Amino acid sequence: MASREMVITGAEEINFAPGIAEEVVQNVRMILSTPVWSVPLDRTFGINVEMLDKPTPDAMAALTSEIYMALRKWEPRCKVKNISFDGDIDGRLVPKVRIEINE
């Protein structure tokens, strides 16, 4: 089984006929951009974002843990290699997730 490593940052256009690698990347983006409780028929889908009002170091630690758990549960075809954060002047945390895709 081959594997590929990718870095996922922001949302991009959706391909409605993706290959396996692109499908996994799209799924990871969807998981990262969906707050828990926002999906009507599956309230547990997504990332719990309650920690985002905490101080930045605390929020980064909690969000890192939340991302690992959510991706492990919702997209088992990828393995998280690294999570880092970009920030902006407004204090917004933007996760940058490096994954390995098992095809």
N, C-alpha and C positions, 0 to 999 in steps of 0.2 A: 504494500500500500504506500503510495507516494504522499509526501506532505509538502506544503508550501507555507511560508511565513509571510504575513501581511500586517500593515499598520492601518488601523481604522481611526478616523478622526470625526469628521462631520458628515452630515447627510448629503447624499448625491442623488441623482436621478435613479429611478427604479427600472430595472430591466425585467420585463415580464416573461422572458424566456432565457433565464440564466443557466450557465453551467453550474456544476457543483460548487466550485470555489466562489463564484460570484453570488450564488444563492446563500452560502454561509456568511459572506461579508454583508449582504443585504439584511440577513436575519440578525446579525450582531448589531448593525446600525439601528435596526428597529428596536431591539432590546434596550440598547443604550439610550434611546430617545423616548422611551415609553415609561412614564411614572406608574408605579404600582397603584391599583385601584382605578385606573383610567380605561380599562378594557371591559366593557359591559358583561361579556359572558365568561371572562376569566380574570377576576380581580387580582390574582396573584402574579400575573404576567408583568414583566418589566423590572424596573429598578426602584427601590424605596429611596425617596429623595428627602426624607425628613431631616437628614443631617446637614442639609445645605445652608441652614441658618446658623450653624456653629462656626467657631473660628476656623480659618482656612486649614491649618494642620489637622485638626480633628475631623473636619469634613472630608479631607483627602483620604485619611486613613479609613473612615467608615465607608466612603464611596468605593474605595479600592476593594474592600471586602465584599461589598454589595455586588460589584461588577463580576468578581470571580464567581460568587455563588450563582448569580443569575445566568451567566454564560454557561456554567457547568450544567445547570438545570435545563435551560431552554435551547442551547445549541451545543450538544455534546460532540459534534463533528469538529469542533475547534478546541485548541488548547491555548490558554492564555500564557504568553511568554513574559509580558511586561505591561505594566500600566504606569503611565506618567501623565502629568497634567500641564496644560498651557493655561495661563490665566490672562485676564485683561484688567485694565484700570478700574473697571466696575466691580471687580471681585468675582467675576464669573469663572467657574472651573470648567475647563473643557478637557475631558479625558481623551488620552491618546492610547489606544489599546493595540498591542502587538500580539497577533495570534498566529498559531500554526494550524493549517487546515489539513486534515487527514482525508484524502480522497479515495 
